[in-house]
Amino acid sequence: MEKISQFVARVFLGQIFLLSGFFKVTGYEATQGYMEAMGVPGILLPLVIAVEIGGGVAVIVGWHTRVMAAGLALFSVTAAVIFHSNFADQMQMIMFMKNIAMTGGLILLALHGAGRLSLDEFRGQS
């Protein structure tokens, strides 16, 4: 049961990054415009997409999980501060707290590793 629950937890954490990256691809111009409106150079969008899709997949399959989870945790906090810090807007506050909650899960993953059903375990790196 522990094996399955660790895998499910990784899927839950990784899927939001994976889907977010895909949505940025399909809404590229709108996302780039939003980034620029928030003071972030739109030229960084391909890097953001690569981090989200690559990091999401890596967490789900459990590949270099500790490093990937730590990187996504830093990414999530940075995104929360830059894009969701307008607490006068209740939706932005909810989005900020979502990012902080995800960061908590990612920190746990970074500290404890991927678990048994993972590429890290298969490689002896768990």
MMTF fields as JSON, N, C-alpha, C and O atoms, coordinates in Angstrom:
{
  "mmtfVersion": "1.0.0",
  "mmtfProducer": "UNKNOWN",
  "numBonds": 503,
  "numAtoms": 504,
  "numGroups": 126,
  "numChains": 1,
  "numModels": 1,
  "chainsPerModel": [1],
  "groupsPerChain": [126],
  "chainIdList": ["A"],
  "bondAtomList": [4, 2, 8, 6, 12, 10, 16, 14, 20, 18, 24, 22, 28, 26, 32, 30, 36, 34, 40, 38, 44, 42, 48, 46, 52, 50, 56, 54, 60, 58, 64, 62, 68, 66, 72, 70, 76, 74, 80, 78, 84, 82, 88, 86, 92, 90, 96, 94, 100, 98, 104, 102, 108, 106, 112, 110, 116, 114, 120, 118, 124, 122, 128, 126, 132, 130, 136, 134, 140, 138, 144, 142, 148, 146, 152, 150, 156, 154, 160, 158, 164, 162, 168, 166, 172, 170, 176, 174, 180, 178, 184, 182, 188, 186, 192, 190, 196, 194, 200, 198, 204, 202, 208, 206, 212, 210, 216, 214, 220, 218, 224, 222, 228, 226, 232, 230, 236, 234, 240, 238, 244, 242, 248, 246, 252, 250, 256, 254, 260, 258, 264, 262, 268, 266, 272, 270, 276, 274, 280, 278, 284, 282, 288, 286, 292, 290, 296, 294, 300, 298, 304, 302, 308, 306, 312, 310, 316, 314, 320, 318, 324, 322, 328, 326, 332, 330, 336, 334, 340, 338, 344, 342, 348, 346, 352, 350, 356, 354, 360, 358, 364, 362, 368, 366, 372, 370, 376, 374, 380, 378, 384, 382, 388, 386, 392, 390, 396, 394, 400, 398, 404, 402, 408, 406, 412, 410, 416, 414, 420, 418, 424, 422, 428, 426, 432, 430, 436, 434, 440, 438, 444, 442, 448, 446, 452, 450, 456, 454, 460, 458, 464, 462, 468, 466, 472, 470, 476, 474, 480, 478, 484, 482, 488, 486, 492, 490, 496, 494, 500, 498],
  "bondOrderList": [1, 1, 1, 1, 1, 1, 1, 1, 1, 1, 1, 1, 1, 1, 1, 1, 1, 1, 1, 1, 1, 1, 1, 1, 1, 1, 1, 1, 1, 1, 1, 1, 1, 1, 1, 1, 1, 1, 1, 1, 1, 1, 1, 1, 1, 1, 1, 1, 1, 1, 1, 1, 1, 1, 1, 1, 1, 1, 1, 1, 1, 1, 1, 1, 1, 1, 1, 1, 1, 1, 1, 1, 1, 1, 1, 1, 1, 1, 1, 1, 1, 1, 1, 1, 1, 1, 1, 1, 1, 1, 1, 1, 1, 1, 1, 1, 1, 1, 1, 1, 1, 1, 1, 1, 1, 1, 1, 1, 1, 1, 1, 1, 1, 1, 1, 1, 1, 1, 1, 1, 1, 1, 1, 1, 1],
  "groupList": [{"groupName": "MET", "atomNameList": ["N", "CA", "C", "O"], "elementList": ["N", "C", "C", "O"], "formalChargeList": [0, 0, 0, 0], "bondAtomList": [1, 0, 2, 1, 3, 2], "bondOrderList": [1, 1, 2], "singleLetterCode": "M", "chemCompType": "L-PEPTIDE LINKING"}, {"groupName": "GLU", "atomNameList": ["N", "CA", "C", "O"], "elementList": ["N", "C", "C", "O"], "formalChargeList": [0, 0, 0, 0], "bondAtomList": [1, 0, 2, 1, 3, 2], "bondOrderList": [1, 1, 2], "singleLetterCode": "E", "chemCompType": "L-PEPTIDE LINKING"}, {"groupName": "LYS", "atomNameList": ["N", "CA", "C", "O"], "elementList": ["N", "C", "C", "O"], "formalChargeList": [0, 0, 0, 0], "bondAtomList": [1, 0, 2, 1, 3, 2], "bondOrderList": [1, 1, 2], "singleLetterCode": "K", "chemCompType": "L-PEPTIDE LINKING"}, {"groupName": "ILE", "atomNameList": ["N", "CA", "C", "O"], "elementList": ["N", "C", "C", "O"], "formalChargeList": [0, 0, 0, 0], "bondAtomList": [1, 0, 2, 1, 3, 2], "bondOrderList": [1, 1, 2], "singleLetterCode": "I", "chemCompType": "L-PEPTIDE LINKING"}, {"groupName": "SER", "atomNameList": ["N", "CA", "C", "O"], "elementList": ["N", "C", "C", "O"], "formalChargeList": [0, 0, 0, 0], "bondAtomList": [1, 0, 2, 1, 3, 2], "bondOrderList": [1, 1, 2], "singleLetterCode": "S", "chemCompType": "L-PEPTIDE LINKING"}, {"groupName": "GLN", "atomNameList": ["N", "CA", "C", "O"], "elementList": ["N", "C", "C", "O"], "formalChargeList": [0, 0, 0, 0], "bondAtomList": [1, 0, 2, 1, 3, 2], "bondOrderList": [1, 1, 2], "singleLetterCode": "Q", "chemCompType": "L-PEPTIDE LINKING"}, {"groupName": "PHE", "atomNameList": ["N", "CA", "C", "O"], "elementList": ["N", "C", "C", "O"], "formalChargeList": [0, 0, 0, 0], "bondAtomList": [1, 0, 2, 1, 3, 2], "bondOrderList": [1, 1, 2], "singleLetterCode": "F", "chemCompType": "L-PEPTIDE LINKING"}, {"groupName": "VAL", "atomNameList": ["N", "CA", "C", "O"], "elementList": ["N", "C", "C", "O"], "formalChargeList": [0, 0, 0, 0], "bondAtomList": [1, 0, 2, 1, 3, 2], "bondOrderList": [1, 1, 2], "singleLetterCode": "V", "chemCompType": "L-PEPTIDE LINKING"}, {"groupName": "ALA", "atomNameList": ["N", "CA", "C", "O"], "elementList": ["N", "C", "C", "O"], "formalChargeList": [0, 0, 0, 0], "bondAtomList": [1, 0, 2, 1, 3, 2], "bondOrderList": [1, 1, 2], "singleLetterCode": "A", "chemCompType": "L-PEPTIDE LINKING"}, {"groupName": "ARG", "atomNameList": ["N", "CA", "C", "O"], "elementList": ["N", "C", "C", "O"], "formalChargeList": [0, 0, 0, 0], "bondAtomList": [1, 0, 2, 1, 3, 2], "bondOrderList": [1, 1, 2], "singleLetterCode": "R", "chemCompType": "L-PEPTIDE LINKING"}, {"groupName": "LEU", "atomNameList": ["N", "CA", "C", "O"], "elementList": ["N", "C", "C", "O"], "formalChargeList": [0, 0, 0, 0], "bondAtomList": [1, 0, 2, 1, 3, 2], "bondOrderList": [1, 1, 2], "singleLetterCode": "L", "chemCompType": "L-PEPTIDE LINKING"}, {"groupName": "GLY", "atomNameList": ["N", "CA", "C", "O"], "elementList": ["N", "C", "C", "O"], "formalChargeList": [0, 0, 0, 0], "bondAtomList": [1, 0, 2, 1, 3, 2], "bondOrderList": [1, 1, 2], "singleLetterCode": "G", "chemCompType": "PEPTIDE LINKING"}, {"groupName": "THR", "atomNameList": ["N", "CA", "C", "O"], "elementList": ["N", "C", "C", "O"], "formalChargeList": [0, 0, 0, 0], "bondAtomList": [1, 0, 2, 1, 3, 2], "bondOrderList": [1, 1, 2], "singleLetterCode": "T", "chemCompType": "L-PEPTIDE LINKING"}, {"groupName": "TYR", "atomNameList": ["N", "CA", "C", "O"], "elementList": ["N", "C", "C", "O"], "formalChargeList": [0, 0, 0, 0], "bondAtomList": [1, 0, 2, 1, 3, 2], "bondOrderList": [1, 1, 2], "singleLetterCode": "Y", "chemCompType": "L-PEPTIDE LINKING"}, {"groupName": "PRO", "atomNameList": ["N", "CA", "C", "O"], "elementList": ["N", "C", "C", "O"], "formalChargeList": [0, 0, 0, 0], "bondAtomList": [1, 0, 2, 1, 3, 2], "bondOrderList": [1, 1, 2], "singleLetterCode": "P", "chemCompType": "L-PEPTIDE LINKING"}, {"groupName": "TRP", "atomNameList": ["N", "CA", "C", "O"], "elementList": ["N", "C", "C", "O"], "formalChargeList": [0, 0, 0, 0], "bondAtomList": [1, 0, 2, 1, 3, 2], "bondOrderList": [1, 1, 2], "singleLetterCode": "W", "chemCompType": "L-PEPTIDE LINKING"}, {"groupName": "HIS", "atomNameList": ["N", "CA", "C", "O"], "elementList": ["N", "C", "C", "O"], "formalChargeList": [0, 0, 0, 0], "bondAtomList": [1, 0, 2, 1, 3, 2], "bondOrderList": [1, 1, 2], "singleLetterCode": "H", "chemCompType": "L-PEPTIDE LINKING"}, {"groupName": "ASN", "atomNameList": ["N", "CA", "C", "O"], "elementList": ["N", "C", "C", "O"], "formalChargeList": [0, 0, 0, 0], "bondAtomList": [1, 0, 2, 1, 3, 2], "bondOrderList": [1, 1, 2], "singleLetterCode": "N", "chemCompType": "L-PEPTIDE LINKING"}, {"groupName": "ASP", "atomNameList": ["N", "CA", "C", "O"], "elementList": ["N", "C", "C", "O"], "formalChargeList": [0, 0, 0, 0], "bondAtomList": [1, 0, 2, 1, 3, 2], "bondOrderList": [1, 1, 2], "singleLetterCode": "D", "chemCompType": "L-PEPTIDE LINKING"}],
  "groupTypeList": [0, 1, 2, 3, 4, 5, 6, 7, 8, 9, 7, 6, 10, 11, 5, 3, 6, 10, 10, 4, 11, 6, 6, 2, 7, 12, 11, 13, 1, 8, 12, 5, 11, 13, 0, 1, 8, 0, 11, 7, 14, 11, 3, 10, 10, 14, 10, 7, 3, 8, 7, 1, 3, 11, 11, 11, 7, 8, 7, 3, 7, 11, 15, 16, 12, 9, 7, 0, 8, 8, 11, 10, 8, 10, 6, 4, 7, 12, 8, 8, 7, 3, 6, 16, 4, 17, 6, 8, 18, 5, 0, 5, 0, 3, 0, 6, 0, 2, 17, 3, 8, 0, 12, 11, 11, 10, 3, 10, 10, 8, 10, 16, 11, 8, 11, 9, 10, 4, 10, 18, 1, 6, 9, 11, 5, 4],
  "groupIdList": [1, 2, 3, 4, 5, 6, 7, 8, 9, 10, 11, 12, 13, 14, 15, 16, 17, 18, 19, 20, 21, 22, 23, 24, 25, 26, 27, 28, 29, 30, 31, 32, 33, 34, 35, 36, 37, 38, 39, 40, 41, 42, 43, 44, 45, 46, 47, 48, 49, 50, 51, 52, 53, 54, 55, 56, 57, 58, 59, 60, 61, 62, 63, 64, 65, 66, 67, 68, 69, 70, 71, 72, 73, 74, 75, 76, 77, 78, 79, 80, 81, 82, 83, 84, 85, 86, 87, 88, 89, 90, 91, 92, 93, 94, 95, 96, 97, 98, 99, 100, 101, 102, 103, 104, 105, 106, 107, 108, 109, 110, 111, 112, 113, 114, 115, 116, 117, 118, 119, 120, 121, 122, 123, 124, 125, 126],
  "secStructList": [7, 2, 2, 2, 2, 2, 2, 2, 2, 2, 2, 2, 2, 2, 2, 2, 2, 2, 2, 2, 2, 2, 2, 2, 2, 2, 6, 2, 2, 2, 2, 2, 2, 2, 2, 2, 2, 6, 6, 7, 7, 4, 4, 4, 2, 2, 2, 2, 2, 2, 2, 2, 2, 2, 2, 2, 2, 2, 2, 2, 2, 6, 1, 1, 2, 2, 2, 2, 2, 2, 2, 2, 2, 2, 2, 2, 2, 2, 2, 2, 2, 2, 2, 1, 7, 7, 6, 6, 1, 2, 2, 2, 2, 2, 2, 2, 2, 2, 2, 2, 2, 2, 2, 2, 2, 2, 2, 2, 2, 2, 2, 2, 7, 7, 7, 1, 1, 1, 2, 2, 2, 2, 6, 6, 7, 7],
  "xCoordList": [0.824, 0.0, 0.868, 0.532, 1.994, 2.878, 3.441, 3.56, 3.789, 4.328, 3.331, 3.677, 2.098, 1.055, 0.777, 0.639, 0.694, 0.383, 1.484, 1.196, 2.739, 3.831, 3.74, 3.963, 3.415, 3.254, 2.088, 2.221, 0.96, -0.212, 0.114, -0.293, 0.837, 1.23, 2.088, 1.913, 3.013, 3.851, 3.013, 3.245, 2.046, 1.163, 0.386, 0.274, -0.147, -0.907, -0.038, -0.495, 1.199, 2.093, 2.568, 2.632, 2.898, 3.465, 2.472, 2.816, 1.227, 0.249, -0.055, -0.322, -0.025, -0.355, 0.703, 0.385, 1.962, 3.024, 2.93, 3.058, 2.709, 2.602, 1.47, 1.673, 0.294, -0.854, -0.653, -1.007, -0.092, 0.157, 1.117, 0.927, 2.141, 3.078, 2.395, 2.626, 1.551, 0.825, -0.126, -0.245, -0.805, -1.715, -0.956, -1.477, 0.265, 1.078, 1.473, 1.577, 1.69, 2.007, 0.803, 0.948, -0.386, -1.577, -2.036, -2.711, -1.686, -2.033, -0.786, -0.679, 0.154, 1.495, 1.461, 2.043, 0.791, 0.801, 0.154, 0.659, -0.959, -1.639, -0.756, -0.669, -0.102, 0.772, 1.959, 2.348, 2.529, 3.664, 3.256, 4.007, 2.079, 1.577, 1.361, 1.678, 0.825, 0.604, 1.928, 2.058, 2.904, 4.218, 4.791, 5.282, 4.725, 5.271, 4.523, 5.129, 3.212, 2.417, 2.815, 2.65, 3.341, 3.762, 5.253, 5.808, 5.897, 7.29, 8.306, 9.494, 7.851, 8.746, 8.935, 7.947, 10.172, 10.395, 9.73, 9.935, 8.94, 8.241, 9.171, 8.771, 10.395, 11.378, 11.691, 12.238, 11.348, 11.578, 10.51, 10.648, 9.456, 8.358, 8.797, 8.343, 9.648, 10.077, 10.763, 10.584, 11.54, 12.177, 11.135, 11.235, 10.138, 9.063, 8.33, 8.057, 8.017, 7.325, 8.181, 7.672, 9.469, 10.367, 10.45, 10.463, 10.505, 10.558, 9.275, 9.314, 8.146, 6.871, 6.643, 6.299, 6.826, 6.593, 7.666, 7.352, 8.915, 10.007, 9.99, 10.159, 9.787, 9.731, 8.535, 8.637, 7.384, 6.187, 6.344, 5.987, 6.883, 7.109, 8.136, 7.951, 9.212, 10.26, 9.719, 10.061, 8.887, 8.295, 7.358, 7.385, 6.543, 5.585, 6.305, 5.918, 7.337, 8.027, 9.102, 9.656, 9.396, 10.391, 11.815, 12.592, 12.161, 13.497, 14.226, 13.765, 15.354, 16.091, 15.128, 15.135, 14.322, 13.18, 13.57, 12.933, 14.577, 14.95, 15.336, 14.886, 16.154, 16.597, 15.437, 15.249, 14.668, 13.536, 12.493, 11.965, 12.201, 11.218, 11.719, 10.944, 12.991, 13.55, 13.469, 13.128, 13.783, 13.689, 12.264, 12.026, 11.319, 9.912, 9.389, 8.525, 9.901, 9.503, 9.946, 9.169, 11.179, 11.687, 10.894, 10.544, 10.616, 9.811, 8.425, 7.932, 7.804, 6.446, 6.407, 5.49, 7.388, 7.436, 7.676, 7.044, 8.591, 8.875, 7.626, 7.303, 6.923, 5.697, 4.639, 3.929, 4.531, 3.556, 3.835, 2.921, 5.078, 5.457, 5.259, 4.744, 5.659, 5.577, 4.151, 3.715, 3.421, 2.141, 0.904, -0.187, 1.05, -0.138, -0.059, -0.636, 0.631, 0.801, -0.159, -0.001, -1.149, -2.167, -3.273, -4.276, -3.077, -4.0, -5.34, -6.266, -5.456, -6.751, -7.704, -8.922, -7.166, -7.945, -7.979, -6.953, -9.151, -9.273, -8.779, -8.179, -9.016, -8.552, -7.027, -6.449, -6.379, -4.915, -4.375, -3.338, -5.072, -4.654, -4.8, -3.94, -5.868, -6.062, -4.955, -4.404, -4.635, -3.568, -2.219, -1.407, -1.985, -0.748, -0.664, 0.369, -1.747, -1.756, -1.634, -1.027, -2.206, -2.055, -0.585, -0.09, 0.111, 1.536, 2.333, 3.254, 1.983, 2.694, 2.418, 3.324, 1.179, 0.842, 1.606, 2.133, 1.669, 2.43, 3.905, 4.565, 4.407, 5.8, 6.047, 7.091, 5.104, 5.243, 5.353, 6.206, 4.503, 4.567, 5.868, 6.447, 6.322, 7.568, 8.778, 9.727, 8.749, 9.845, 9.895, 10.973, 8.734, 8.707, 9.278, 10.036, 8.915, 9.429, 10.943, 11.661, 11.416, 12.857, 13.61, 14.726, 13.016, 13.673, 13.617, 14.581, 12.496, 12.287, 12.449, 12.492, 12.54, 12.72, 11.415, 10.336, 11.544, 10.383, 9.663, 8.472, 10.349, 9.73, 10.02, 10.851, 9.328, 9.674, 9.257, 10.015, 8.105, 7.654, 8.173, 7.417, 9.478, 10.1, 11.335, 11.916, 11.714, 12.961, 14.159, 15.16, 14.059, 15.145, 15.382, 16.528, 14.32, 14.439, 15.03, 15.895, 14.569, 15.077, 16.577, 17.31, 17.034, 18.445, 19.252, 20.472, 18.568, 19.251, 19.582, 20.504, 18.824, 19.095, 18.038, 18.085, 17.104, 16.002, 16.499, 15.719],
  "yCoordList": [-1.199, 0.0, 1.263, 2.261, 1.2, 2.359, 2.694, 3.864, 1.658, 1.873, 2.639, 3.613, 2.178, 2.796, 4.218, 5.115, 4.443, 5.779, 6.782, 7.948, 6.345, 7.246, 7.594, 8.741, 6.612, 6.865, 7.822, 8.768, 7.585, 8.448, 9.869, 10.828, 10.015, 11.35, 12.058, 13.252, 11.324, 11.93, 12.325, 13.375, 11.492, 11.831, 13.107, 13.997, 13.197, 14.39, 15.646, 16.707, 15.537, 16.699, 17.033, 18.204, 16.022, 16.267, 16.698, 17.458, 16.218, 16.497, 17.972, 18.421, 18.737, 20.158, 20.889, 21.809, 20.481, 21.093, 20.646, 21.461, 19.369, 18.82, 19.498, 19.96, 19.555, 20.176, 21.673, 22.217, 22.334, 23.764, 24.066, 25.031, 23.24, 23.417, 23.239, 24.024, 22.212, 21.99, 23.142, 23.56, 23.657, 24.786, 26.035, 26.844, 26.19, 27.336, 27.193, 28.194, 25.974, 25.746, 26.12, 26.807, 25.668, 25.93, 27.379, 27.868, 28.065, 29.474, 30.333, 31.226, 30.046, 30.643, 32.173, 32.778, 32.8, 34.261, 34.906, 35.898, 34.343, 34.905, 34.779, 35.708, 33.621, 33.42, 34.364, 34.944, 34.519, 35.425, 36.862, 37.582, 37.269, 38.599, 38.785, 39.841, 37.768, 37.83, 37.94, 38.726, 37.157, 37.225, 38.637, 39.203, 39.192, 40.521, 41.584, 42.537, 41.424, 42.369, 42.324, 43.304, 41.173, 41.025, 41.325, 41.12, 41.814, 42.214, 41.115, 41.291, 39.984, 38.864, 38.816, 38.798, 38.796, 38.762, 37.551, 36.418, 37.788, 36.72, 35.722, 34.595, 36.121, 35.218, 34.024, 33.023, 34.125, 33.032, 31.937, 30.889, 32.176, 31.207, 29.8, 28.835, 29.629, 28.259, 27.563, 26.362, 28.303, 27.724, 27.317, 26.246, 28.167, 27.862, 26.593, 25.715, 26.5, 25.315, 24.066, 23.025, 24.172, 23.021, 22.604, 21.411, 23.57, 23.256, 22.561, 21.557, 23.092, 22.505, 21.12, 20.194, 20.964, 19.653, 18.662, 17.551, 19.054, 18.16, 17.816, 16.654, 18.817, 18.567, 17.74, 16.867, 18.013, 17.242, 15.775, 14.898, 15.508, 14.123, 13.457, 12.311, 14.17, 13.604, 13.224, 12.165, 14.066, 13.756, 12.557, 11.668, 12.521, 11.422, 10.075, 9.105, 10.011, 8.736, 8.485, 7.389, 9.496, 9.329, 9.298, 8.418, 10.248, 10.343, 11.566, 12.696, 11.337, 12.421, 13.232, 14.463, 12.529, 13.106, 14.17, 15.222, 13.93, 14.899, 16.244, 17.292, 16.214, 17.456, 18.127, 19.34, 17.331, 17.886, 18.493, 19.572, 17.81, 18.327, 19.624, 20.563, 19.68, 20.907, 22.054, 23.18, 21.765, 22.794, 23.277, 24.476, 22.348, 22.735, 23.484, 24.35, 23.162, 23.91, 25.367, 26.281, 25.58, 26.941, 27.648, 28.82, 26.944, 27.483, 27.908, 28.977, 27.068, 27.345, 28.567, 29.383, 28.695, 29.869, 31.132, 32.162, 31.047, 32.202, 32.621, 33.807, 31.653, 31.954, 32.558, 33.482, 32.048, 32.581, 34.05, 34.874, 34.369, 35.749, 36.686, 37.792, 36.256, 37.132, 37.274, 38.384, 36.169, 36.192, 36.186, 36.519, 35.819, 35.63, 36.356, 35.887, 37.468, 38.149, 39.316, 40.078, 39.465, 40.503, 39.946, 39.422, 40.064, 39.462, 40.199, 39.71, 41.357, 42.042, 41.272, 41.397, 40.493, 39.641, 38.238, 37.56, 37.813, 36.533, 35.362, 34.431, 35.389, 34.293, 34.229, 33.143, 35.385, 35.4, 34.894, 34.232, 35.203, 34.686, 33.16, 32.471, 32.643, 31.192, 30.554, 29.52, 31.165, 30.648, 30.694, 29.778, 31.755, 31.858, 30.706, 30.044, 30.474, 29.405, 28.027, 27.125, 27.851, 26.6, 26.347, 25.234, 27.387, 27.236, 26.908, 26.093, 27.533, 27.27, 25.841, 25.167, 25.377, 23.996, 23.0, 22.01, 23.256, 22.379, 22.376, 21.337, 23.525, 23.615, 22.722, 22.075, 22.68, 21.801, 20.342, 19.619, 19.904, 18.528, 18.251, 17.174, 19.212, 19.041, 18.984, 18.245, 19.758, 19.702, 18.316, 17.744, 17.777, 16.413, 15.41, 14.516, 15.559, 14.668, 14.83, 13.844, 16.052, 16.303, 15.685, 15.192, 15.71, 15.164, 13.645, 13.011, 13.053, 11.614, 10.771, 9.543, 11.4, 10.658, 10.146, 10.374, 9.451, 9.038, 7.817, 7.646, 6.968, 5.726, 4.59, 4.711, 3.495, 2.256, 2.185, 1.667, 2.675, 2.609, 3.833, 4.753, 3.83, 4.987, 4.56, 3.502, 5.402, 5.159, 5.292, 4.596, 6.182, 6.32, 5.008, 4.6, 4.356, 3.072, 2.023, 1.241, 2.013, 1.064, 1.247, 0.274, 2.525, 2.832, 2.729, 2.888, 2.463, 2.383, 3.744, 3.869, 4.77, 6.15, 6.686, 7.87, 5.892, 6.354, 6.663, 7.071],
  "zCoordList": [0.0, 0.0, 0.0, -0.638, 0.73, 0.787, -0.589, -0.95, -1.357, -2.704, -3.566, -4.233, -3.535, -4.355, -3.893, -4.725, -2.601, -2.1, -2.429, -2.699, -2.411, -2.79, -4.279, -4.668, -5.095, -6.521, -6.771, -7.548, -6.125, -6.289, -5.85, -6.507, -4.756, -4.289, -5.338, -5.584, -5.954, -6.996, -8.211, -8.812, -8.57, -9.69, -9.365, -10.207, -8.155, -7.766, -7.788, -8.215, -7.336, -7.351, -8.761, -9.134, -9.535, -10.851, -11.905, -12.81, -11.798, -12.851, -13.006, -14.121, -11.938, -12.058, -12.874, -13.627, -12.725, -13.524, -14.979, -15.892, -15.19, -16.533, -17.31, -18.433, -16.714, -17.387, -17.585, -18.631, -16.591, -16.709, -17.854, -18.595, -17.992, -19.1, -20.443, -21.363, -20.571, -21.825, -22.128, -23.28, -21.102, -21.324, -21.759, -22.526, -21.274, -21.706, -23.177, -23.887, -23.636, -25.047, -25.908, -26.919, -25.505, -26.317, -26.228, -27.135, -25.164, -25.018, -24.933, -24.092, -25.822, -25.747, -25.709, -24.809, -26.668, -26.765, -25.547, -25.021, -25.102, -23.924, -22.677, -21.874, -22.522, -21.37, -21.429, -20.415, -22.599, -22.767, -22.421, -21.764, -22.86, -22.541, -21.048, -20.5, -20.388, -18.934, -18.197, -17.258, -18.619, -17.983, -18.106, -17.129, -19.303, -19.535, -18.741, -18.252, -18.613, -17.814, -16.339, -15.612, -15.906, -14.506, -14.328, -13.249, -15.397, -15.299, -15.561, -15.292, -16.083, -16.387, -17.903, -18.637, -18.387, -19.835, -20.486, -20.05, -21.519, -22.217, -22.874, -23.168, -23.104, -23.72, -22.819, -23.283, -21.535, -20.586, -20.665, -20.034, -21.433, -21.484, -21.911, -21.297, -22.921, -23.244, -22.066, -21.867, -21.294, -20.108, -19.075, -18.477, -18.867, -17.92, -18.361, -17.542, -19.634, -20.163, -19.953, -19.539, -20.235, -20.058, -18.592, -18.289, -17.685, -16.251, -15.824, -15.113, -16.255, -15.829, -16.41, -15.677, -17.705, -18.315, -17.881, -17.456, -17.986, -17.601, -16.129, -15.759, -15.284, -13.847, -13.446, -12.585, -14.073, -13.771, -14.122, -13.336, -15.313, -15.733, -14.816, -14.407, -14.494, -13.635, -12.262, -11.735, -11.684, -10.381, -10.498, -9.647, -11.524, -11.686, -11.813, -11.161, -12.638, -12.843, -11.796, -11.722, -10.988, -9.927, -10.441, -10.072, -11.287, -11.876, -11.308, -11.468, -10.649, -9.971, -9.105, -9.122, -8.367, -7.672, -6.658, -6.603, -5.872, -4.832, -5.444, -4.98, -6.467, -7.109, -7.842, -7.744, -8.572, -9.324, -8.383, -8.652, -7.294, -6.339, -5.7, -5.515, -5.369, -4.791, -5.796, -5.434, -7.057, -8.091, -8.306, -8.446, -8.333, -8.496, -7.283, -7.416, -6.102, -4.902, -5.025, -4.747, -5.437, -5.637, -6.736, -6.598, -7.811, -8.908, -8.407, -8.765, -7.581, -7.08, -6.177, -6.273, -5.307, -4.426, -5.243, -5.009, -6.201, -7.059, -7.826, -7.885, -8.413, -9.154, -8.232, -8.629, -7.012, -6.058, -5.768, -5.774, -5.519, -5.172, -6.36, -6.198, -7.54, -8.717, -9.235, -9.542, -9.335, -10.042, -9.141, -9.603, -7.877, -7.042, -5.697, -4.716, -5.633, -4.34, -4.129, -3.175, -5.003, -4.815, -3.913, -4.397, -2.611, -1.66, -1.571, -0.923, -2.205, -2.272, -3.187, -3.059, -4.091, -4.991, -4.372, -4.306, -3.924, -3.226, -4.071, -3.533, -5.374, -6.237, -6.256, -6.243, -6.287, -6.266, -4.925, -4.878, -3.858, -2.553, -2.509, -1.961, -3.075, -3.136, -3.98, -3.604, -5.107, -5.962, -5.236, -5.369, -4.474, -3.691, -2.695, -2.586, -1.974, -0.972, -1.626, -1.048, -2.828, -3.572, -3.867, -3.688, -4.323, -4.612, -3.352, -3.394, -2.244, -0.99, -0.516, -0.026, -0.657, -0.273, -1.138, -0.628, -2.447, -3.338, -2.936, -2.978, -2.555, -2.127, -0.924, -0.836, 0.0, 1.162, 0.762, 1.277, -0.146, -0.631, -1.368, -1.23, -2.144, -2.887, -1.959, -2.22, -0.882, 0.097, 0.734, 0.893, 1.097, 1.643, 0.646, 1.022, -0.611, -1.644, -1.798, -1.965, -1.742, -1.842, -0.664, -0.831, 0.503, 1.692, 1.765, 2.192, 1.352, 1.553, 0.289, 0.372, -0.859, -2.094, -2.671, -2.125, -3.784, -4.579, -4.044, -4.305, -3.306, -2.861, -3.822, -4.722, -3.62, -4.309, -5.771, -6.591, -6.117, -7.513, -8.263, -8.575, -8.547, -9.175, -9.958, -9.715, -10.892, -11.607, -10.668, -10.837, -9.681, -8.704, -7.966, -7.776, -7.554, -6.853, -7.791, -7.394, -9.01, -10.016, -10.228, -10.406, -10.206, -10.4, -9.095, -9.104, -7.982, -6.699, -6.109, -5.303, -6.511, -6.072, -5.123, -4.788, -4.679, -3.855, -2.476, -1.616]
}
